Amino acid sequence: MAYRDQTNIQPAFKQLTVPCDGEVGDLWVLTPLDEGRPDPSDQGEASLWFCTRAADGERPAVWARVQFDGVAICKHPIPDPPQDRPVLTRG
């Protein structure tokens, strides 16, 4: 099986808060771990955050955590995507 190049977003190590600045569409990976420290958790302690509103000088940026619906490891089939998501509505 051939693998294609993937985007690799480097984490912000020892980071427990999102940045005050940000532009809509920015992605930020946060982890409480030190760089190079093995992750003792079963599913990983890093989280991915997406900027939904840019900072405007008076208010800080707003960030939404990207929620994952499954985890996988190599040589094991990936889990089926959930089929019980609500229908999207504009709100």
C-alpha positions in Angstrom: 0.0 0.0 0.0 1.4 3.4 -1.0 0.9 6.3 1.4 0.6 9.9 0.3 2.2 12.9 2.0 0.1 14.2 4.9 0.1 17.6 6.5 1.9 17.5 9.8 0.9 20.2 12.3 3.4 20.4 15.1 2.0 20.6 18.6 2.4 23.4 21.0 4.0 21.5 23.9 3.2 22.3 27.5 0.3 24.4 26.3 -3.0 24.4 28.3 -4.7 27.4 26.7 -5.6 28.4 23.1 -4.0 31.6 21.8 -5.7 35.0 22.1 -4.8 35.7 18.5 -6.0 33.7 15.5 -7.5 33.9 12.1 -10.6 32.0 11.0 -9.4 28.6 9.7 -6.3 28.4 11.8 -5.6 25.0 13.3 -3.7 24.6 16.6 -2.5 21.4 18.2 -2.2 21.5 22.0 -0.6 19.0 24.4 0.2 19.3 28.1 3.3 17.0 27.5 6.9 18.1 27.3 8.4 17.8 23.8 9.9 14.3 23.4 8.1 12.9 26.5 6.3 9.6 25.8 2.5 9.9 26.1 1.3 7.6 28.9 -2.4 7.8 28.0 -4.2 5.1 26.0 -5.6 7.4 23.3 -3.3 10.4 23.4 -3.3 13.7 25.2 -3.1 16.1 22.2 -6.1 18.0 21.0 -6.8 19.9 17.7 -8.5 23.3 17.8 -10.0 25.3 14.9 -10.4 29.1 14.9 -14.0 30.0 14.3 -13.8 33.8 14.9 -10.7 36.0 14.5 -9.4 38.3 17.2 -10.5 41.8 16.4 -8.4 43.9 18.7 -11.1 44.1 21.4 -12.1 40.5 21.7 -9.9 37.4 21.5 -10.2 34.7 18.9 -12.7 31.9 19.5 -11.5 28.3 19.1 -13.5 25.1 18.8 -12.0 21.7 19.6 -12.2 19.2 16.8 -13.9 16.2 18.2 -12.8 12.8 17.0 -15.2 9.9 16.8 -12.8 7.1 17.0 -9.1 6.1 17.3 -7.1 3.5 15.5 -3.7 1.9 15.4 -1.8 0.4 12.5 -2.6 -3.1 11.3 -6.1 -2.9 12.7 -9.2 -2.0 10.7 -10.5 1.6 11.3 -13.8 1.9 13.1 -17.0 2.6 11.1 -18.0 6.2 11.1 -21.0 7.0 13.3 -24.3 7.0 11.6 -26.3 8.8 14.3 -25.2 12.4 13.7 -28.0 15.0 13.7 -29.0 16.6 10.5 -27.2 19.9 9.9 -29.2 23.0 10.2 -28.1 26.6 9.8 -28.3 28.2 13.3 
